[in-house]
Amino acid sequence: MESTRKDDVVKFENVGLRYGLGPEVLRDVSFNLRAGSFHFLTGPSGAGKSSLLKLMYLAHRPSRGLISLFGRDIATAKRNSLPAVRRKIGVVFQGFHLLEHLTAFDNVALPLRVAGTRESDIKRHVEELLSWVGLKSHMDARPPTLSGGQQQRVAIARAIITQPDILLADEPTGNVDDAMGFRLLRLFEELNRLGTTVIVATHSRALIDRLGYPTMSLENGELTKLPSNEGGLSNV
């Protein structure tokens, strides 16, 4: 078993996950992700991609095995320390999870306000990011009035506005056309160049083949093991 390096931000060791008394949806998943790496996560529907992401952002605890984030063993971490870990992780959900009573601007601004950022800085950063994702004219719109693709872009902007240490994106281009999909992935690349570790779950072979980043594959709850590579995935 390979030891955790100082630059590993995610480590899974023989992790299994089951919901209730059902069968395991993830089995013996082991890998390390280096800080600043970029990976795609792929596999057929039902393979366990969303479940794996949920373990990474602490929505669930594993049924067995060990998970470390930022060098901290999650199983033994005090519960009151976990919110600080979660704040380092940006998540793009398939279901968007936008607050319907808030405008697009206020949805994106929310993480910055929670962090205590000055309103003048919030205004500048949020307007710049919403303009970049093509929503400059929709800043005051509320989610129910937006299309699925527009809501997806608001959700992505909210996830990356704080420049998180880890970005987890679950099918982030599923509701937008190919041109916008590639534009959003370029935004993820920019974030990655600033040091964010990026994991994108996707069915799109076009995105995977065009961008050429290492791919983690799940099938029937088991991770396809890949050789160590420059992208930062190390099998353990």
C-alpha positions in Angstrom: 0.0 0.0 0.0 1.4 3.4 -1.0 1.6 5.9 1.8 -0.1 9.2 1.5 2.2 12.0 0.1 2.1 15.5 1.4 0.6 16.7 -1.9 -2.3 14.2 -1.8 -5.6 16.0 -1.2 -7.8 12.9 -1.6 -7.1 9.3 -0.5 -9.5 6.4 -0.6 -8.3 3.1 0.8 -10.5 0.0 0.2 -13.6 2.0 0.5 -17.1 0.4 0.2 -20.5 2.1 0.3 -24.0 0.7 0.7 -27.3 2.4 1.3 -29.2 0.9 4.2 -29.3 -2.9 3.9 -28.9 -2.9 0.1 -25.9 -4.2 -1.9 -22.7 -2.3 -2.0 -22.7 0.4 -4.7 -19.0 1.0 -4.3 -16.5 -1.8 -3.6 -12.8 -1.7 -2.6 -12.2 1.7 -4.2 -8.6 2.8 -3.6 -6.8 5.8 -5.1 -4.8 9.0 -4.3 -5.4 12.3 -6.0 -2.6 14.9 -6.0 -3.2 18.5 -5.3 -3.7 20.4 -8.6 -4.6 17.4 -10.7 -7.5 17.2 -13.2 -9.4 14.0 -13.8 -12.5 12.9 -15.5 -14.7 10.2 -13.9 -16.7 8.1 -16.2 -18.7 4.9 -16.4 -22.2 3.7 -17.3 -25.3 4.9 -15.5 -25.5 3.2 -12.1 -21.8 2.6 -11.9 -21.4 4.7 -8.8 -20.0 8.0 -10.1 -22.4 10.2 -8.1 -21.9 8.0 -5.0 -18.2 8.4 -5.2 -18.5 12.2 -5.5 -20.8 12.2 -2.5 -18.2 10.5 -0.4 -15.6 13.1 -1.5 -17.8 16.0 -0.4 -18.9 14.3 2.9 -22.5 13.9 2.0 -22.1 10.3 3.1 -19.6 8.3 5.2 -18.2 5.1 3.8 -19.6 1.7 5.0 -16.1 0.5 5.2 -12.5 1.6 4.4 -10.7 4.9 5.0 -11.0 8.3 3.4 -8.6 11.2 3.9 -9.1 14.7 2.7 -6.3 17.3 2.9 -4.4 14.7 5.0 -7.2 14.3 7.6 -8.8 11.0 8.3 -12.5 11.7 7.9 -13.6 8.7 10.0 -11.8 9.9 13.1 -12.3 13.7 12.5 -14.4 15.5 15.0 -17.8 16.3 13.6 -17.5 20.0 14.4 -14.3 20.1 12.2 -16.1 18.8 9.1 -17.7 22.1 8.0 -14.3 23.7 7.6 -13.3 20.8 5.4 -16.5 21.1 3.3 -15.8 24.8 2.7 -12.7 23.9 0.8 -14.7 21.8 -1.7 -16.9 23.3 -4.5 -19.6 21.0 -5.8 -21.7 21.2 -9.1 -24.7 19.0 -8.5 -26.8 17.4 -11.2 -29.9 18.8 -9.6 -28.4 22.4 -9.3 -29.6 22.9 -5.7 -30.2 26.6 -6.3 -32.2 28.7 -3.8 -35.3 29.6 -5.7 -36.1 32.7 -3.8 -32.7 34.3 -4.5 -31.6 35.9 -7.8 -28.8 34.3 -9.9 -26.5 37.0 -8.5 -27.4 36.2 -4.9 -27.1 32.5 -5.4 -23.6 32.9 -6.7 -22.7 35.5 -4.0 -23.9 33.3 -1.2 -20.6 31.4 -0.5 -18.7 34.7 -0.5 -21.2 36.3 2.0 -20.9 33.2 4.2 -17.1 33.7 4.2 -17.5 37.4 5.1 -16.2 38.9 1.8 -16.8 42.7 1.4 -19.8 43.5 -0.7 -17.8 45.6 -3.1 -15.6 42.6 -3.8 -18.6 40.3 -4.1 -20.2 42.6 -6.7 -17.1 42.7 -8.8 -16.3 39.0 -8.7 -19.9 37.8 -9.2 -20.7 40.1 -12.1 -17.4 39.1 -13.8 -18.1 35.4 -13.5 -21.8 35.6 -14.5 -20.7 37.6 -17.6 -18.1 34.9 -18.4 -20.8 32.1 -18.4 -23.1 34.1 -20.5 -25.6 35.3 -17.9 -24.8 39.0 -17.7 -28.4 39.9 -18.7 -29.9 37.4 -16.2 -28.2 38.4 -12.9 -31.5 39.5 -11.4 -33.5 36.5 -12.6 -34.6 33.8 -10.1 -34.0 30.1 -10.9 -37.6 29.2 -11.8 -37.5 31.7 -14.7 -34.3 30.3 -16.1 -33.8 27.3 -18.5 -32.1 24.2 -17.3 -28.8 25.2 -19.0 -28.9 28.7 -17.4 -29.5 27.2 -14.0 -26.6 24.8 -14.6 -24.3 27.8 -15.3 -25.5 29.6 -12.2 -24.7 26.4 -10.2 -21.2 26.2 -11.7 -20.5 29.9 -11.0 -21.6 29.4 -7.4 -19.3 26.3 -7.0 -16.2 28.1 -8.2 -16.6 31.6 -7.0 -14.5 30.9 -3.9 -11.7 29.2 -5.9 -12.1 26.0 -3.8 -9.2 23.6 -3.2 -11.2 20.8 -4.7 -14.0 21.1 -7.4 -16.3 18.1 -7.9 -18.6 18.4 -10.9 -21.4 15.9 -11.6 -22.3 16.0 -15.3 -21.7 19.8 -15.5 -22.3 20.0 -19.2 -25.4 17.8 -19.4 -27.8 20.7 -19.8 -25.8 23.0 -22.2 -24.8 22.8 -25.8 -21.4 21.6 -26.9 -20.0 25.1 -27.4 -21.0 26.2 -23.9 -19.9 22.8 -22.5 -16.3 23.3 -23.8 -16.4 26.9 -22.5 -17.3 25.7 -19.0 -14.6 23.1 -19.1 -12.1 25.8 -20.0 -13.2 27.7 -16.9 -12.5 24.6 -14.9 -9.0 24.4 -16.5 -8.3 28.0 -15.5 -9.3 27.2 -11.9 -7.1 24.1 -12.1 -4.1 26.2 -13.2 -4.6 28.3 -10.1 -4.2 25.1 -8.0 -7.7 23.6 -7.7 -7.9 19.8 -7.9 -10.7 19.1 -10.4 -12.8 15.9 -10.8 -15.5 16.0 -13.5 -18.0 13.1 -13.8 -19.2 12.9 -17.4 -20.6 10.6 -20.0 -19.2 12.8 -22.8 -16.4 11.0 -24.7 -16.1 14.1 -26.8 -15.0 16.2 -23.8 -12.7 13.4 -22.5 -11.0 12.9 -25.8 -10.7 16.6 -26.7 -9.2 17.7 -23.4 -7.1 14.6 -22.8 -6.9 14.5 -19.0 -6.5 11.2 -17.2 -9.8 9.3 -16.7 -11.0 7.3 -13.7 -13.5 4.6 -14.8 -16.2 3.0 -12.6 -18.0 -0.2 -13.6 -20.3 -2.1 -11.2 -19.0 -0.1 -8.3 -15.4 -0.9 -8.9 -12.7 1.6 -10.0 -10.6 0.7 -13.1 -7.1 0.9 -11.9 -4.8 3.1 -14.0 -1.0 3.4 -13.9 0.5 6.4 -12.2 0.7 9.4 -14.5 1.4 13.1 -14.8 -2.2 14.0 -14.2 -1.9 12.9 -10.6 -3.8 9.6 -10.1 -1.8 7.0 -8.2 -3.1 3.5 -7.7 -2.7 2.2 -4.2 
